[in-house]
Amino acid sequence: MKSLKRMLIFRYAIAMAVIVVGVAVILAVSPTAVPEWLLLVGSLVIVLAVLAGITLWTQRTLSSDLKEIGGALEKIVLENDIDRMPQPRLSELYDLAQDLDTIAARVRENYGLIASERDKLDAILTNIGAGIIVVGAGGKIDLINTAAEKILGTTKDYALGKAFTEIHHTAAIDKAIERSRRGHEVSSEVRITLPRKRYLRVEASPIRNEAGKTTGVICILEDVTSRRRLERVRRDFVTNVSHELRTPVANMRAVVEALVAGAAEEPGTADRFLADLDSESLRLAGIIEDLLILSRLESEEAAFVEAPFSVGELLAEVVGEKAELAKRNQVELHLEEASGIQFVGDRELLKTGCANLLDNAIKYNRPGGRVDITAVQGDGELMITFSDTGIGIPVKDQKKIFERFYRVDRARSRETGGTGLGLSIVKHTAELHGGTVKVKSSEGQGAAFTISLPRESASGAVPGP
């Protein structure tokens, strides 16, 4: 401001000098033409007018420059939307504009850092699998990420600014948040039913300021439904395996005890017991073999051997190996020509799956029945179908037959030596090749199982025609 005062004094001095020179010139030209009092009054009026003009111009220029600078500062603070401060018309404000320009550059830099950190945080919150909710000191939701929106069936626009009970009616989660607002660390597992049934791991922790006062709560929701389902499947699997192994082992023990007790000395009885022992041992071996195959298929480190092979030759091998079984059951096997079809995949796995389907088609058929085996390629996939004229599968059981140890007719399955694992092996074999297995059947009308496999192998190679 001292510079501004000096500027005004300097300009006023120049104006006064110009006026004095003007008056002197007028007096020199015609000293008697104008009365002295009028000359003095006129000079005074001129001086005041010039001073008023200079003052008004300076004030307006100063106000305009300050207004432009103030507007620029406001845009920087509120919008961060300016590259350079406006340059003032008054040179005396130039230093101020330069200082403000430096400050503006630092503000823009800080804005950039804040925006970058905010984008990183938004990306983390959006892509993290766990649901995150931040509740403020007033008990209202300040932040909710995408995962939490999906878990709770809500939206950010609806949830922000509301209490948790307003967006979801799970008392256990609300209690965890309230306890955490009182300064407690809370960890629990809850079950919700909306928008669908889920099991959630809830971790609620208080947010504290530097003074240690609780200013909010961060609540993490982890969906553990699949983990609980896997645990249940494992428990069921252990139970089923124990049950399935108990029967043949108990039968074998009974036969051995009978033989030890003296049945071995009776030729007819001994032969019958030995036949039973052989049958039960084969059944036990079959269960163990199928369990090993299924375990390998379900393992994340399962070896998948890709190689091109002839589908026709594979099916011919399977039919040849099951020919004796078909003859004993009086079932006719009919294989359509498929020698021209090539496929890239794990030949041994696919052979195991096909063998299981043909085995079932024979065992659950009728005397004099028939099994048709076809292989067709087209529309980018290979379809292998086993159709039989057997007893069929009730509609209510068709969704369950691919589960481990599930049997439609347990008595007949036990008579035929079935392990209840064959169709589960078929399903895993198809899925490892990127395909599916489907059944079309009705009770008493036979069944048709179709393995559909994409003709692109797991590694992306496309087999030849």
C-alpha positions as CSV (number, residue, x, y, z in Angstrom):
1,M,0.0,0.0,0.0
2,K,2.9,2.4,0.5
3,S,3.8,1.9,-3.1
4,L,0.2,2.8,-4.1
5,K,0.4,6.0,-2.0
6,R,3.7,7.0,-3.7
7,M,2.1,6.3,-7.0
8,L,-0.8,8.6,-6.2
9,I,1.4,11.4,-4.9
10,F,3.6,11.2,-8.0
11,R,0.6,11.4,-10.3
12,Y,-0.9,14.3,-8.3
13,A,2.5,16.2,-8.5
14,I,2.6,15.7,-12.3
15,A,-1.0,17.0,-12.6
16,M,-0.1,20.1,-10.4
17,A,3.0,20.8,-12.5
18,V,1.0,20.6,-15.7
19,I,-1.7,23.0,-14.3
20,V,0.9,25.5,-13.0
21,V,2.7,25.5,-16.4
22,G,-0.6,26.0,-18.1
23,V,-1.6,29.0,-16.0
24,A,1.9,30.5,-16.4
25,V,1.6,30.2,-20.2
26,I,-1.9,31.9,-20.1
27,L,-0.6,34.8,-18.0
28,A,2.4,35.3,-20.2
29,V,0.3,35.4,-23.3
30,S,-2.3,37.8,-22.0
31,P,-1.6,39.0,-18.5
32,T,-4.5,41.5,-18.4
33,A,-7.1,39.6,-20.3
34,V,-8.3,37.5,-17.4
35,P,-9.0,38.9,-13.9
36,E,-6.8,37.4,-11.2
37,W,-9.6,36.1,-9.0
38,L,-11.2,34.3,-12.0
39,L,-7.9,32.9,-13.0
40,L,-7.3,31.6,-9.4
41,V,-10.8,30.1,-9.2
42,G,-10.5,28.5,-12.6
43,S,-7.1,27.1,-11.8
44,L,-8.5,25.6,-8.5
45,V,-11.4,24.0,-10.4
46,I,-9.1,22.5,-12.9
47,V,-6.8,21.2,-10.2
48,L,-9.7,19.6,-8.3
49,A,-11.2,18.1,-11.5
50,V,-7.9,16.6,-12.5
51,L,-7.3,15.2,-9.0
52,A,-10.8,13.8,-8.9
53,G,-10.3,12.2,-12.3
54,I,-7.0,10.6,-11.3
55,T,-8.4,9.4,-8.1
56,L,-11.5,7.9,-9.8
57,W,-9.4,6.2,-12.5
58,T,-7.0,4.8,-10.0
59,Q,-9.8,3.5,-7.7
60,R,-11.6,1.8,-10.6
61,T,-8.4,0.2,-11.9
62,L,-7.4,-0.9,-8.5
63,S,-10.9,-2.3,-7.8
64,S,-11.0,-4.1,-11.1
65,D,-7.5,-5.7,-10.6
66,L,-8.4,-6.8,-7.1
67,K,-11.7,-8.2,-8.3
68,E,-10.0,-10.3,-11.0
69,I,-7.4,-11.5,-8.5
70,G,-10.1,-12.4,-6.0
71,G,-12.1,-14.2,-8.6
72,A,-9.1,-16.2,-9.7
73,L,-8.3,-17.2,-6.1
74,E,-11.9,-18.3,-5.6
75,K,-11.7,-20.5,-8.7
76,I,-8.5,-22.0,-7.4
77,V,-9.9,-22.8,-4.0
78,L,-13.3,-24.0,-5.1
79,E,-12.7,-25.5,-8.5
80,N,-8.9,-25.8,-9.0
81,D,-9.6,-24.5,-12.5
82,I,-7.0,-21.8,-13.5
83,D,-3.6,-22.1,-15.0
84,R,-2.2,-18.6,-14.3
85,M,-3.2,-15.7,-12.1
86,P,-4.5,-12.6,-14.2
87,Q,-1.9,-9.9,-14.6
88,P,-2.9,-6.5,-13.0
89,R,-2.9,-3.2,-15.0
90,L,-1.4,-1.4,-12.0
91,S,2.2,-2.2,-11.9
92,E,2.1,-1.7,-8.1
93,L,0.1,-4.9,-7.9
94,Y,2.4,-7.0,-10.0
95,D,4.5,-8.3,-7.1
96,L,1.3,-9.3,-5.3
97,A,0.1,-11.2,-8.4
98,Q,3.4,-13.0,-8.7
99,D,3.2,-14.1,-5.1
100,L,-0.4,-15.3,-5.5
101,D,0.6,-17.1,-8.7
102,T,3.3,-19.0,-6.7
103,I,0.7,-19.9,-4.1
104,A,-1.7,-21.0,-6.8
105,A,0.9,-23.3,-8.3
106,R,1.4,-24.9,-4.9
107,V,-2.3,-25.3,-4.4
108,R,-2.7,-26.9,-7.8
109,E,0.1,-29.3,-6.9
110,N,-1.6,-30.2,-3.6
111,Y,-4.9,-30.7,-5.4
112,G,-3.2,-33.1,-7.8
113,L,-1.7,-35.1,-5.0
114,I,-5.1,-35.2,-3.2
115,A,-6.9,-36.2,-6.4
116,S,-4.3,-39.0,-7.1
117,E,-4.6,-40.4,-3.5
118,R,-8.4,-40.2,-3.8
119,D,-8.4,-42.1,-7.1
120,K,-6.2,-44.8,-5.6
121,L,-8.5,-45.1,-2.6
122,D,-11.6,-45.2,-4.8
123,A,-9.9,-47.9,-6.9
124,I,-9.1,-50.0,-3.8
125,L,-12.5,-49.6,-2.4
126,T,-14.2,-50.4,-5.7
127,N,-12.1,-53.5,-6.5
128,I,-11.6,-55.0,-3.0
129,G,-13.7,-58.1,-2.4
130,A,-14.8,-57.3,1.1
131,G,-17.6,-54.9,1.9
132,I,-16.5,-51.7,3.7
133,I,-18.8,-49.3,5.6
134,V,-17.6,-46.2,7.4
135,V,-20.0,-44.8,10.0
136,G,-19.5,-41.3,11.3
137,A,-19.7,-40.1,14.9
138,G,-23.5,-39.4,14.5
139,G,-24.2,-43.0,13.5
140,K,-24.8,-42.2,9.9
141,I,-23.0,-43.9,7.0
142,D,-20.3,-41.8,5.5
143,L,-18.9,-44.3,3.0
144,I,-19.9,-47.6,1.5
145,N,-18.0,-49.5,-1.3
146,T,-19.3,-51.5,-4.2
147,A,-18.9,-54.9,-2.5
148,A,-20.9,-53.8,0.5
149,E,-23.6,-52.5,-1.9
150,K,-23.9,-55.9,-3.5
151,I,-23.8,-57.8,-0.2
152,L,-26.5,-55.7,1.4
153,G,-28.6,-55.1,-1.7
154,T,-28.4,-51.3,-1.6
155,T,-26.9,-48.4,-3.4
156,K,-24.4,-45.7,-2.4
157,D,-26.9,-42.9,-3.2
158,Y,-29.5,-44.4,-0.9
159,A,-27.2,-45.5,1.9
160,L,-25.1,-42.4,2.5
161,G,-26.4,-40.3,5.4
162,K,-28.6,-43.1,6.8
163,A,-28.2,-45.3,9.8
164,F,-27.4,-49.0,9.1
165,T,-30.8,-50.1,10.3
166,E,-32.4,-47.9,7.6
167,I,-30.6,-49.8,4.7
168,H,-30.6,-53.4,6.1
169,H,-32.5,-55.2,8.9
170,T,-29.8,-57.4,10.4
171,A,-29.7,-56.7,14.1
172,A,-26.3,-58.5,14.6
173,I,-24.4,-56.1,12.3
174,D,-26.1,-53.1,13.8
175,K,-25.1,-54.2,17.3
176,A,-21.5,-54.8,16.2
177,I,-21.4,-51.2,14.8
178,E,-22.9,-49.8,18.0
179,R,-20.5,-51.7,20.3
180,S,-17.6,-50.4,18.1
181,R,-18.9,-46.8,18.5
182,R,-18.5,-47.3,22.2
183,G,-14.8,-48.2,21.6
184,H,-14.9,-52.0,21.3
185,E,-13.3,-54.2,18.7
186,V,-16.0,-56.6,17.4
187,S,-15.6,-59.8,15.4
188,S,-18.4,-62.1,14.7
189,E,-20.1,-64.3,12.0
190,V,-23.7,-63.6,11.1
191,R,-26.3,-64.9,8.7
192,I,-28.4,-62.7,6.4
193,T,-31.3,-63.7,4.2
194,L,-31.7,-60.5,2.1
195,P,-31.0,-59.9,-0.8
196,R,-30.1,-63.6,-0.6
197,K,-28.9,-66.1,2.0
198,R,-25.3,-65.4,2.9
199,Y,-22.9,-66.0,5.8
200,L,-20.8,-62.9,6.6
201,R,-17.7,-62.4,8.7
202,V,-18.2,-59.0,10.4
203,E,-15.2,-57.0,11.7
204,A,-16.1,-53.6,13.3
205,S,-13.3,-51.3,14.6
206,P,-13.6,-47.8,16.1
207,I,-11.9,-44.9,14.4
208,R,-10.1,-42.7,16.9
209,N,-8.6,-39.2,16.6
210,E,-5.2,-38.1,18.0
211,A,-6.8,-37.5,21.4
212,G,-8.1,-41.1,21.4
213,K,-11.7,-40.2,21.1
214,T,-13.9,-42.4,18.9
215,T,-15.0,-40.4,15.9
216,G,-16.5,-43.2,13.8
217,V,-16.5,-46.9,12.9
218,I,-15.1,-48.9,10.0
219,C,-17.1,-52.1,9.4
220,I,-15.7,-54.9,7.1
221,L,-18.1,-57.5,5.7
222,E,-16.6,-60.6,4.3
223,D,-18.8,-63.1,2.4
224,V,-17.8,-66.6,3.7
225,T,-20.8,-68.4,2.2
226,S,-18.6,-70.5,-0.2
227,R,-16.2,-71.3,2.6
228,R,-19.1,-72.6,4.8
229,R,-20.5,-74.5,1.8
230,L,-17.1,-76.1,1.2
231,E,-16.8,-77.1,4.9
232,R,-20.3,-78.7,4.7
233,V,-19.3,-80.6,1.5
234,R,-16.2,-81.8,3.2
235,R,-18.1,-83.0,6.2
236,D,-20.7,-84.7,4.0
237,F,-17.9,-86.3,2.0
238,V,-16.1,-87.7,5.0
239,T,-19.5,-89.0,6.3
240,N,-20.3,-90.6,2.9
241,V,-16.9,-92.1,2.4
242,S,-17.0,-93.6,5.9
243,H,-20.4,-95.0,5.3
244,E,-19.5,-96.4,1.8
245,L,-16.3,-98.0,3.1
246,R,-17.9,-99.4,6.2
247,T,-20.3,-101.7,4.4
248,P,-17.7,-103.7,2.2
249,V,-15.2,-103.7,5.1
250,A,-17.9,-105.1,7.5
251,N,-18.9,-107.7,4.9
252,M,-15.3,-108.8,4.4
253,R,-14.7,-109.0,8.1
254,A,-17.9,-111.1,8.5
255,V,-16.8,-113.5,5.7
256,V,-13.2,-113.8,7.1
257,E,-14.6,-114.5,10.6
258,A,-16.9,-117.2,9.2
259,L,-14.0,-118.8,7.4
260,V,-11.8,-118.7,10.5
261,A,-14.6,-120.2,12.5
262,G,-14.7,-123.3,10.3
263,A,-16.5,-122.4,7.1
264,A,-13.2,-122.9,5.3
265,E,-13.4,-126.7,5.9
266,E,-16.8,-126.9,4.1
267,P,-16.0,-126.9,0.4
268,G,-19.4,-125.5,-0.8
269,T,-19.7,-122.9,1.9
270,A,-16.0,-121.9,1.5
271,D,-16.4,-121.3,-2.2
272,R,-19.5,-119.1,-1.6
273,F,-17.8,-117.1,1.1
274,L,-14.6,-116.7,-1.1
275,A,-16.8,-115.4,-3.9
276,D,-18.4,-112.9,-1.6
277,L,-15.0,-111.9,-0.3
278,D,-13.8,-111.4,-3.9
279,S,-16.9,-109.4,-4.7
280,E,-16.6,-107.1,-1.7
281,S,-12.9,-106.6,-2.2
282,L,-13.5,-105.6,-5.9
283,R,-16.2,-103.2,-4.7
284,L,-13.8,-101.7,-2.1
285,A,-11.1,-101.4,-4.7
286,G,-13.5,-99.7,-7.1
287,I,-14.5,-97.1,-4.4
288,I,-10.9,-96.4,-3.6
289,E,-10.0,-96.1,-7.3
290,D,-12.8,-93.7,-8.0
291,L,-12.0,-91.6,-5.0
292,L,-8.4,-91.3,-6.2
293,I,-9.6,-90.3,-9.6
294,L,-12.1,-87.8,-8.2
295,S,-9.5,-86.4,-5.9
296,R,-7.1,-85.8,-8.8
297,L,-9.8,-84.1,-10.8
298,E,-10.7,-81.8,-8.0
299,S,-7.2,-80.9,-7.1
300,E,-6.0,-77.5,-8.2
301,E,-2.7,-79.1,-9.2
302,A,-4.4,-81.7,-11.4
303,A,-2.2,-82.7,-14.3
304,F,-3.9,-82.1,-17.6
305,V,-2.2,-83.8,-20.5
306,E,-3.2,-82.3,-23.8
307,A,-2.6,-84.1,-27.1
308,P,-4.6,-84.7,-30.3
309,F,-6.3,-88.0,-30.6
310,S,-9.0,-89.8,-32.6
311,V,-12.4,-89.8,-30.9
312,G,-13.6,-92.8,-32.9
313,E,-10.6,-94.9,-31.8
314,L,-11.2,-93.8,-28.1
315,L,-14.8,-94.8,-28.2
316,A,-14.0,-98.1,-30.0
317,E,-11.6,-98.9,-27.1
318,V,-14.2,-98.2,-24.5
319,V,-16.8,-100.4,-26.3
320,G,-14.3,-103.2,-26.6
321,E,-13.5,-103.1,-22.9
322,K,-17.2,-103.2,-22.0
323,A,-18.2,-105.8,-24.5
324,E,-18.1,-108.7,-22.0
325,L,-20.2,-106.7,-19.4
326,A,-22.7,-106.0,-22.1
327,K,-22.9,-109.6,-23.1
328,R,-23.5,-110.7,-19.5
329,N,-26.3,-108.2,-19.2
330,Q,-27.7,-109.1,-22.6
331,V,-27.4,-105.5,-23.9
332,E,-26.4,-104.7,-27.5
333,L,-23.8,-102.0,-28.1
334,H,-24.0,-99.9,-31.3
335,L,-21.2,-97.4,-32.1
336,E,-21.7,-95.0,-35.0
337,E,-18.7,-94.3,-37.2
338,A,-16.6,-91.5,-35.8
339,S,-13.1,-92.2,-37.1
340,G,-12.8,-88.8,-38.8
341,I,-13.3,-86.8,-35.7
342,Q,-10.1,-85.4,-34.0
343,F,-9.9,-83.7,-30.6
344,V,-7.2,-82.1,-28.5
345,G,-7.5,-82.9,-24.8
346,D,-6.6,-85.4,-22.0
347,R,-7.3,-88.7,-23.7
348,E,-7.1,-90.8,-20.6
349,L,-9.5,-88.6,-18.6
350,L,-12.0,-88.5,-21.4
351,K,-11.8,-92.3,-21.8
352,T,-12.5,-92.7,-18.0
353,G,-15.6,-90.4,-18.3
354,C,-16.9,-92.3,-21.4
355,A,-16.3,-95.6,-19.7
356,N,-18.3,-94.6,-16.7
357,L,-21.2,-93.5,-18.9
358,L,-21.2,-96.7,-20.9
359,D,-20.9,-98.8,-17.7
360,N,-24.0,-97.1,-16.3
361,A,-25.9,-97.5,-19.6
362,I,-25.3,-101.2,-19.5
363,K,-25.9,-101.9,-15.9
364,Y,-29.1,-99.9,-15.7
365,N,-30.5,-101.3,-18.9
366,R,-32.9,-104.2,-19.5
367,P,-32.1,-107.7,-20.9
368,G,-32.4,-107.3,-24.7
369,G,-31.8,-103.6,-24.4
370,R,-29.5,-101.4,-26.5
371,V,-27.0,-98.6,-26.1
372,D,-26.2,-96.2,-28.9
373,I,-22.9,-94.3,-28.8
374,T,-22.5,-91.3,-31.2
375,A,-20.0,-88.5,-31.6
376,V,-20.8,-85.4,-33.6
377,Q,-18.7,-82.2,-34.1
378,G,-20.0,-78.8,-35.2
379,D,-20.5,-75.2,-34.2
380,G,-17.2,-75.2,-32.4
381,E,-17.9,-78.2,-30.1
382,L,-17.7,-82.0,-29.8
383,M,-20.8,-83.9,-28.5
384,I,-20.5,-87.5,-27.4
385,T,-23.8,-89.1,-26.5
386,F,-24.7,-92.4,-24.8
387,S,-28.4,-93.4,-25.2
388,D,-29.8,-96.4,-23.6
389,T,-33.2,-98.2,-23.4
390,G,-33.0,-98.8,-19.6
391,I,-35.0,-97.9,-16.6
392,G,-34.5,-94.2,-16.9
393,I,-34.1,-91.5,-14.2
394,P,-36.9,-89.7,-12.4
395,V,-37.0,-86.0,-13.1
396,K,-36.7,-85.2,-9.4
397,D,-33.3,-87.0,-9.2
398,Q,-31.8,-85.6,-12.4
399,K,-30.2,-82.6,-10.7
400,K,-28.6,-84.7,-8.0
401,I,-27.2,-87.6,-9.9
402,F,-23.8,-85.8,-10.5
403,E,-23.3,-85.4,-6.7
404,R,-20.8,-87.8,-5.1
405,F,-22.3,-91.0,-3.7
406,Y,-25.8,-90.1,-4.9
407,R,-27.8,-93.1,-6.1
408,V,-31.3,-93.2,-7.6
409,D,-31.7,-96.9,-6.6
410,R,-29.3,-97.8,-3.9
411,A,-30.2,-101.5,-3.8
412,R,-29.7,-101.9,-7.5
413,S,-26.5,-99.9,-7.4
414,R,-25.1,-102.1,-4.7
415,E,-26.0,-105.2,-6.7
416,T,-24.3,-103.9,-9.8
417,G,-21.2,-102.9,-7.9
418,G,-21.7,-99.1,-8.4
419,T,-19.7,-96.7,-6.2
420,G,-21.9,-93.6,-6.7
421,L,-18.9,-91.7,-8.0
422,G,-19.0,-92.4,-11.7
423,L,-21.2,-89.5,-12.8
424,S,-19.3,-87.1,-10.5
425,I,-16.1,-88.1,-12.3
426,V,-17.8,-87.6,-15.7
427,K,-18.9,-84.0,-14.7
428,H,-15.4,-83.1,-13.5
429,T,-13.8,-84.5,-16.7
430,A,-16.1,-82.4,-18.8
431,E,-15.5,-79.3,-16.8
432,L,-11.7,-79.7,-16.9
433,H,-12.1,-79.6,-20.7
434,G,-14.2,-76.5,-20.5
435,G,-17.4,-78.4,-21.3
436,T,-20.6,-79.8,-19.7
437,V,-22.5,-83.0,-19.3
438,K,-26.3,-83.1,-19.6
439,V,-28.9,-85.8,-19.2
440,K,-32.2,-86.3,-20.9
441,S,-34.4,-89.0,-19.4
442,S,-37.8,-90.0,-18.0
443,E,-38.6,-92.8,-15.7
444,G,-38.9,-96.1,-17.6
445,Q,-38.0,-94.5,-20.9
446,G,-34.2,-94.8,-20.9
447,A,-31.6,-92.1,-20.6
448,A,-29.3,-90.1,-22.9
449,F,-26.1,-88.5,-21.5
450,T,-24.3,-86.0,-23.6
451,I,-20.8,-84.7,-23.0
452,S,-20.3,-81.3,-24.8
453,L,-16.7,-80.1,-25.2
454,P,-15.5,-76.9,-26.9
455,R,-13.2,-77.8,-29.8
456,E,-10.6,-75.3,-28.5
457,S,-8.4,-77.0,-26.0
458,A,-7.4,-75.5,-22.6
459,S,-4.2,-74.0,-24.1
460,G,-6.1,-72.4,-26.9
461,A,-4.9,-74.8,-29.7
462,V,-7.5,-75.7,-32.2
463,P,-7.6,-79.4,-33.3
464,G,-7.6,-80.3,-36.9
465,P,-10.7,-81.4,-38.8
